[in-house]
Amino acid sequence: MSIIERDNAPETTWTTERQPERVATAATRSAHSSDPSHDIDDILNSMADGYVGVAPDWAITTVNHTTVRLQGAPASSIIGCNFWELWPSTLGTDIERFYRNVMTIRVAAHFEYHVVVPEVRDNWLEIDAYPNKKTGGLSIFWRDITPRKRGEAAERAHRAALEQQRHDAEAAQRAAEAANAAKSQFLAAMSHELRTPLNAICGYVDLLELGVHGPVTEDQTLALRRIKTNQQHLLGLINDVLNFTKLSASQVTYQMSDVSVDVALRAAEVMVLPQMHAAQLNYVYGGYDPDVTVYADEEKLRQIVLNVLSNSIKFTPRGGSIRLSCAHDADIFRICVTDTGVGIPPDKLDTIFEPFVQVERRLNQPIDGIGLGLAISRQLARGMGGDLTATSTLGVGSVFSITLPVRRQELQSAKSSAAPRKR
């Protein structure tokens, strides 16, 4: 109880090395050694909790070793003192009202008390006060629970910090989502605005080629074709941006069905053969059993294959080769595009599927496109329950693998339906 001091009182000196005196009471000093009170004294002195016995007139009748040790005074100087005079800092506080209430109504009570002495100590006490039927006074047990209270405070602070971190993370996520939505809306609006005049340009070029406005010379026809080629190229880039914004906003719908792999691959093949020939590349597709299907959106599967093939064409030097093949294991169907292109550095493999990324883009070596083809293709593949991955060796080439789930067909029947043929 010695830790309860007035704010302006000097700090009590604690001598923890001195052996505490035995408990002293008016009864035990004159009692015979066989008095049962000795057993009670031994029990009280063996306790880690402090103990103070108080008479009805608030005179201290008993203290145990713990109270003696922390008070820093012999028991003989404590016994007989008035409780309020020994610990005057309790006067006018909740703890005084607590003790007096127990003394009056004679009902045991539990109490926690925060002792704050500026620049001296900051402690928590846990107190149990019981009416003593024999003496008519109080039996007070107290213990220092400061470590527990500090631990609880630290835990509350930790939980509050975690909650604040969660709140900040959610706020940052909402801000990022809002910014991303605004970006997607802007790109979608700009794409629509740009497509309108580009479609008009294509229409007017067609009219000029048809001679609606008069005869067109051979040189003029060549110029019109160049205009149309560039218009279609620019329109393709804008369509990529628009498709990407739709994917980012989860606005793409999938018409899933059992799709013949061979039919889808040959449809994409027809669209890239002119580019293959123009780039003087060797193209090989071994064909596949037309009865083998994958569960996918046919149009989007064709778009993925077309994007991956177009990417290999852009990064494969003249005279190189591109091979399209199929394989399967368990319930997964795998379509592979293997090229002999420039390859991808190992530290860049994770970035090639990010939007607007082209590993080999140089100012003096411009590459067609804006770096959305692979990003769109991966998102489309994942939207159909599959994936798009890549492996590569720098200076040797790359392998892009499209994986999709199989349904309603036994893969054991899958086999090549034709010998490899070069294009």
TAPE-V151482 format. One record per helix or strand. SS is the DSSP state (h for helix, s for strand). FROM is the first residue (numbers start at 1). TO is the last residue. If there is no record, write none. Layout:
# TAPE-V151482
SS & FROM & TO
SS & FROM & TO
This chain:
# TAPE-V151482
h & 26 & 30
h & 37 & 46
s & 50 & 54
s & 59 & 63
h & 65 & 71
h & 75 & 78
s & 82 & 82
h & 83 & 86
h & 88 & 90
h & 94 & 105
s & 109 & 117
s & 121 & 131
s & 138 & 144
h & 146 & 209
h & 218 & 248
s & 257 & 260
h & 261 & 278
s & 282 & 285
s & 293 & 296
h & 298 & 314
s & 321 & 329
s & 332 & 339
h & 346 & 348
h & 373 & 383
s & 387 & 393
s & 397 & 405
h & 411 & 413
s & 421 & 422
